[in-house]
Amino acid sequence: MPRPEGTVRLPRFALSLAASALVAAAVLLGIPDRSISREASAMGSTVAPEPLRGLPGYALEPLAGPIRIGVQPGHWRIEELPDELTRLRASTGASYGTLREVDINLAVSRILVDRLAAEGLSVELVPAAVPAGYRADLFVSVHADRADRPDRRGWKLSPPWRPSPESRRLARAMTEAFRASGLPEDQGGVTANMRGYFGFSWWRYSNALSPYTPAVLVEMGFLGNPEDRARMRDDPALYAGILLEGIRSYLAGHDRGNLDALVPVLYRGRAAGPSGAAGRASPSFGAAVLERYPPSRYLIPVDAAEGGWFEVFSRPLRRGVWVHERELDAE
């Protein structure tokens, strides 16, 4: 597939160096665009005020032509992943007997694509091998969850780590659509694999979305749960309809000219304060404490929430946990 217009790519080794330098600079200085700093100002002072227009190796250009939407059925054509992702070619998704996750994902995605196309939008199915630097007005990766957990049920979704304001807005629109459907929600179930999904990971792989493509990964339900399984198998149109409503809601506020809102928000690192810091399950002092950090432990936020909360990635727990800025050293 031709490389998307307006995307400039560096050689792989140069991109890796550039991305490493960018992350290092973000850790030390914090360098999101100024407009993003305004949005994040209510979330705390970890986001720095100095602007950066775009990211190394990626031209920050507006998309032209019809609204473009990428819909990815999770694990579809996984065997076509490039050499840099060889280890994931065997990741064929969950299964329950003869029922395969990829078949559910594909059924939902095809209905969604047909409905979006009927509304005059430019939409395409995107395989597991995301074209390098793929640009679209939005991207949705559709999945079903594990088959070995009959005790778990419900949907969940997330944007990437360090989401852009537009990725965050897309996730909100999708969340509202799912909650309006009345389907059960797997609250607190978002995993590191969802946030760091290889198709999102522009900082790690060449074959990934452009950082300027708003993106969300959706887990519709658990194959191991009888109610979830029957619903996904027998009524893919239900899930396509929910996704369609989320996309409509997002596009209602879409402004291609607001380029600043496409830039991922990067955060400077902070050390735990003199009394240490607690990593909580959600951004609330009433949430369960999942991890504790000793004084001076260096933490690098990957997201933020209102009220001075910052999300950090816990390697032992393989998930994000939330730390309040009052438990961190002053900048």
C-alpha positions in Angstrom: 0.0 0.0 0.0 1.4 3.4 -0.8 2.7 5.5 2.1 0.0 8.0 3.2 0.4 11.4 1.7 2.0 14.0 4.0 3.9 11.5 6.1 7.7 11.8 6.1 9.6 8.8 7.2 13.2 8.6 8.3 15.3 5.5 7.8 14.6 2.9 10.5 17.9 3.4 12.4 17.4 7.2 12.3 13.8 7.0 13.4 14.8 4.8 16.4 17.5 7.4 17.4 15.0 10.2 16.9 12.3 8.5 18.9 14.8 7.7 21.7 16.0 11.3 21.7 12.4 12.5 21.8 11.4 10.3 24.7 14.5 11.3 26.6 13.8 14.9 26.0 10.2 14.4 27.1 11.4 12.7 30.3 13.8 15.5 31.1 11.9 18.5 29.8 8.4 17.7 28.8 7.7 19.0 25.3 4.1 18.8 24.1 2.6 21.5 21.9 1.4 24.6 23.8 -2.3 23.9 23.0 -2.0 20.5 24.6 -0.5 22.1 27.7 -3.6 24.2 28.0 -5.8 21.1 28.0 -3.5 19.4 30.4 -3.1 22.3 32.8 -6.0 21.2 34.8 -4.4 17.8 35.3 -1.2 19.1 37.0 2.1 20.7 36.2 3.9 17.6 34.9 3.2 18.7 31.3 5.7 21.4 30.3 4.6 24.6 28.7 7.3 24.8 25.9 5.9 23.9 22.5 7.1 21.2 20.0 5.5 21.3 16.6 5.2 17.7 15.6 7.5 14.7 16.2 10.8 13.8 14.6 10.3 11.9 11.4 6.6 12.7 11.1 5.3 15.7 9.2 2.4 17.4 11.0 0.2 18.0 8.0 -3.7 18.0 7.7 -5.4 15.2 5.9 -7.1 16.1 2.6 -10.1 14.7 0.9 -13.0 12.7 2.4 -13.0 11.7 6.0 -10.8 8.6 6.3 -11.4 5.8 8.8 -9.4 2.7 9.4 -11.2 -0.3 10.9 -8.9 -3.2 12.0 -10.4 -6.6 12.8 -8.0 -7.8 15.5 -5.6 -10.6 14.4 -6.8 -10.5 10.8 -4.0 -11.6 8.4 -1.6 -11.8 11.4 0.7 -14.0 9.4 1.6 -11.1 7.2 3.3 -9.1 9.9 6.7 -7.8 8.9 10.0 -9.2 10.1 10.2 -6.7 13.0 7.1 -8.3 14.4 7.9 -11.9 13.6 7.3 -13.0 17.2 3.7 -11.9 17.0 2.8 -13.8 13.8 1.5 -16.7 16.0 -0.8 -14.4 17.9 -4.0 -15.6 16.3 -6.3 -14.5 19.0 -8.6 -16.3 21.5 -10.8 -19.3 20.6 -13.6 -21.3 22.2 -14.0 -24.7 20.5 -14.3 -23.9 16.8 -15.3 -20.3 17.5 -12.4 -17.9 16.7 -12.0 -14.4 17.9 -10.7 -13.3 14.5 -14.0 -14.4 12.9 -16.0 -12.4 15.4 -13.8 -9.3 14.9 -14.1 -9.6 11.1 -17.9 -10.0 11.2 -18.3 -6.9 13.3 -15.8 -4.9 11.3 -17.3 -5.7 7.9 -20.7 -4.6 9.1 -19.2 -1.4 10.5 -17.3 -0.7 7.3 -20.5 -1.2 5.2 -22.5 1.2 7.4 -19.8 3.9 7.4 -19.4 3.6 3.6 -23.2 4.0 3.3 -22.8 7.4 5.0 -20.4 8.5 2.4 -17.2 8.1 4.5 -13.9 6.7 3.1 -13.3 3.6 5.2 -11.2 0.5 4.8 -10.3 -2.7 6.6 -6.8 -2.6 7.9 -4.9 -5.9 8.5 -2.8 -6.7 11.5 0.2 -5.4 9.5 -0.5 -1.7 9.8 1.0 0.2 6.9 4.0 2.3 8.1 2.9 5.7 9.3 -0.8 5.1 8.5 -2.8 8.3 8.6 -6.5 8.5 9.1 -9.0 10.7 10.8 -9.6 7.8 13.2 -8.6 4.2 13.7 -10.5 1.5 15.6 -9.0 -1.9 16.4 -11.8 -4.4 17.1 -11.1 -7.4 19.4 -12.7 -10.0 21.7 -11.1 -11.0 24.9 -9.9 -14.3 26.5 -11.6 -17.6 26.4 -10.2 -19.0 29.7 -12.0 -16.6 32.1 -15.7 -17.5 32.4 -15.8 -15.3 35.5 -15.1 -12.2 33.5 -17.4 -10.4 31.2 -18.0 -7.1 29.5 -16.4 -4.6 27.2 -13.5 -2.2 27.7 -11.5 0.1 25.5 -8.5 2.4 25.6 -6.4 4.8 23.6 -2.6 4.3 23.4 -0.1 5.3 26.1 0.5 9.0 26.1 -2.6 9.7 24.0 -3.1 12.8 22.0 -6.1 14.9 22.9 -7.9 13.5 19.9 -7.2 9.9 20.8 -8.5 10.7 24.3 -11.6 12.3 22.8 -12.2 9.3 20.5 -12.0 7.0 23.6 -14.5 9.1 25.4 -17.0 9.0 22.5 -16.6 5.2 22.2 -17.0 4.8 26.0 -20.2 6.8 26.0 -21.6 4.7 23.1 -20.9 1.5 24.9 -22.3 2.7 28.2 -25.5 3.9 26.5 -25.9 0.4 25.1 -26.4 -1.1 28.6 -23.9 -3.9 28.0 -21.8 -4.9 31.0 -18.4 -3.1 31.3 -15.2 -4.8 32.4 -14.3 -1.9 34.7 -10.6 -1.7 35.5 -9.7 -4.4 33.0 -7.7 -2.3 30.6 -4.2 -4.0 30.2 -0.8 -2.8 29.2 -1.1 -4.9 26.0 -4.1 -2.8 25.0 -2.4 0.6 25.7 0.9 -0.6 24.2 -0.7 -2.4 21.2 1.9 -3.0 18.5 -0.3 -1.3 15.9 -0.2 1.9 18.0 3.5 1.8 18.9 5.0 4.3 16.5 7.8 4.9 19.0 8.8 1.2 18.8 8.0 -0.1 15.3 8.0 1.1 11.8 4.8 -0.7 10.9 2.5 1.2 13.1 0.1 4.1 13.0 1.3 7.6 12.6 1.3 9.2 16.0 -1.2 11.8 14.6 -3.9 9.1 13.9 -6.4 9.2 16.8 -6.8 5.5 17.8 -8.6 3.2 20.2 -8.6 -0.5 20.8 -11.9 -2.1 21.8 -12.4 -5.4 23.6 -16.1 -6.3 23.0 -16.4 -9.1 25.6 -15.0 -12.4 26.8 -15.2 -15.5 24.7 -15.0 -17.5 27.9 -18.2 -15.9 29.3 -21.4 -17.7 28.0 -23.5 -14.5 27.7 -20.7 -12.4 26.0 -19.8 -15.3 23.7 -23.4 -15.9 22.5 -24.0 -12.2 22.0 -20.8 -11.6 20.0 -21.3 -14.7 17.9 -25.0 -14.2 17.2 -25.4 -10.5 16.9 -22.3 -8.8 15.4 -24.5 -6.1 14.1 -25.2 -5.0 17.7 -21.5 -4.2 18.3 -21.1 -2.6 14.8 -24.0 -0.3 15.7 -22.4 0.7 19.0 -19.1 1.4 17.3 -20.9 3.4 14.6 -22.5 5.6 17.2 -19.2 6.2 18.9 -17.6 7.2 15.6 -20.5 9.5 14.7 -20.2 11.2 18.1 -16.5 11.7 17.6 -16.8 13.0 14.0 -19.5 15.5 15.2 -16.7 17.5 16.9 -14.0 16.7 14.4 -11.8 19.6 13.2 -9.0 18.6 10.8 -7.5 22.1 11.2 -6.7 21.5 14.9 -3.3 19.9 14.3 -2.1 20.5 17.8 -4.7 18.1 19.2 -3.2 15.3 17.1 0.2 15.4 18.9 0.7 12.9 21.7 1.1 14.4 25.1 4.5 13.6 26.6 5.3 14.0 30.3 8.4 14.8 32.3 9.5 12.3 34.9 9.0 13.0 38.6 10.4 11.4 41.8 8.3 10.1 44.6 8.2 12.5 47.5 9.8 12.2 51.0 7.0 9.9 52.2 6.9 7.8 49.1 4.0 7.4 46.7 1.1 5.0 46.2 0.1 3.6 42.9 -3.7 3.2 42.9 -6.1 1.3 40.7 -7.9 4.4 39.5 -7.4 8.2 39.9 -9.1 8.4 43.3 -7.8 8.4 46.9 -10.5 5.8 47.6 -9.1 3.4 45.0 -7.2 0.3 46.1 -3.4 0.7 46.5 -1.8 -1.7 44.1 1.9 -0.6 44.5 4.0 1.6 46.7 7.1 3.5 45.7 9.9 4.5 48.1 11.1 8.1 48.4 13.0 9.4 45.3 11.7 6.5 43.1 11.7 8.0 39.6 8.4 7.7 37.8 7.5 8.6 34.2 3.8 9.4 33.6 2.1 7.9 30.5 -1.2 9.6 31.0 -3.1 12.1 33.2 -6.5 12.7 34.7 -8.2 15.8 36.3 -7.4 16.6 39.9 -3.6 16.2 39.7 -3.5 12.4 38.9 -0.8 10.8 36.7 -0.8 7.3 35.4 2.5 5.4 35.4 3.2 2.0 34.0 3.9 -0.8 36.5 6.1 -3.5 35.0 5.4 -6.0 37.8 1.7 -5.6 37.4 1.7 -5.1 33.6 -0.8 -2.2 33.9 -1.0 1.4 34.6 -1.5 2.7 38.1 -2.4 6.2 39.3 -0.2 8.5 41.5 -1.3 11.9 42.8 1.0 14.9 42.3 0.9 15.8 46.0 2.9 12.5 46.7 5.6 13.5 44.2 8.6 15.8 44.6 8.1 19.4 43.6 9.5 20.2 40.2 
